[in-house]
């Protein structure tokens, strides 16, 4: 009887611990205030963080050429302008280079 109760309590505590863990790996917890023009020109893409689960604030996460990420406030005008500039650029692959079909040297090939 004691063994059954001990086993039950052990399994119950394991379940509570496993369910209580939340991953915060991809969430912004605060914003950068400013990003200089020289830094902004290195932004290659962005993604939107919405409020859900462990993410407590809405954010736009800009990824730079070398993979560094900056969390910014989506209500800021400079953030919205940078998003528009990135959207206007020619499509680029993950490492920031033009895909072969968009490269000017290869555009005349049929």
C-alpha positions in Angstrom: 0.0 0.0 0.0 2.8 2.4 0.9 4.7 1.5 -2.3 1.6 2.2 -4.4 1.0 5.6 -2.8 4.7 6.5 -3.2 4.7 5.5 -6.8 1.5 7.5 -7.4 3.0 10.6 -5.8 6.2 10.2 -7.8 4.3 9.9 -11.1 2.1 12.9 -10.2 5.0 15.1 -9.3 6.8 14.2 -12.5 3.7 15.1 -14.6 3.3 18.4 -12.8 7.0 19.3 -13.4 6.9 18.3 -17.1 3.7 20.3 -17.8 4.9 23.4 -15.9 8.0 23.8 -18.1 7.7 26.5 -20.7 10.2 27.4 -23.4 11.2 31.0 -23.8 13.9 30.4 -26.4 12.3 32.4 -29.2 10.6 35.1 -27.3 11.6 38.7 -26.9 11.3 40.0 -23.4 12.3 43.6 -24.2 12.9 46.0 -27.1 15.9 47.8 -28.4 15.3 51.5 -28.3 17.1 52.6 -31.4 18.9 51.0 -34.3 21.4 53.1 -36.2 21.1 53.4 -40.0 24.3 51.5 -40.5 22.8 48.6 -38.5 19.5 48.8 -40.2 21.0 48.3 -43.6 22.3 44.9 -42.5 18.8 43.6 -41.7 17.9 40.8 -44.2 14.6 39.6 -42.8 12.1 39.9 -40.0 9.4 37.9 -38.2 6.5 38.8 -36.1 6.1 37.7 -32.5 2.6 37.7 -31.2 1.4 37.6 -27.6 0.9 33.9 -26.7 2.2 31.3 -24.4 5.4 32.6 -22.9 5.7 35.6 -25.2 4.4 38.5 -23.2 5.0 41.4 -25.7 4.4 41.8 -29.4 7.6 42.3 -31.3 9.2 42.5 -34.7 12.4 40.4 -34.7 15.0 41.6 -37.3 17.7 39.2 -38.4 21.0 40.7 -39.5 23.3 39.3 -42.2 25.4 37.3 -39.7 22.4 35.9 -37.8 22.2 38.4 -34.9 18.6 39.2 -33.9 17.1 42.4 -32.6 13.7 42.7 -30.9 11.9 45.9 -31.8 8.6 47.6 -30.9 6.1 47.1 -33.8 4.4 50.4 -33.0 7.6 52.5 -33.7 7.6 54.3 -37.1 11.3 53.3 -37.9 10.4 49.7 -37.3 7.5 49.8 -39.8 9.7 51.7 -42.3 12.4 49.1 -42.0 9.9 46.3 -42.6 8.7 48.0 -45.8 12.3 48.4 -47.0 12.9 44.7 -46.5 9.7 43.8 -48.2 10.7 45.9 -51.3 14.1 44.2 -51.7 14.6 41.5 -54.2 14.1 38.0 -52.8 17.2 36.6 -51.1 18.0 33.2 -49.8 18.9 32.4 -46.1 22.5 33.6 -46.3 21.5 37.0 -47.8 22.6 36.3 -51.3 20.5 36.6 -54.4 19.1 33.3 -55.7 20.6 32.3 -59.0 17.5 33.1 -61.1 17.5 36.7 -59.8 21.2 37.3 -60.3 21.9 39.9 -63.0 24.7 37.8 -64.7 22.2 34.9 -65.2 19.1 36.9 -66.2 19.8 36.7 -70.0 19.9 32.9 -70.0 16.8 31.2 -71.4 
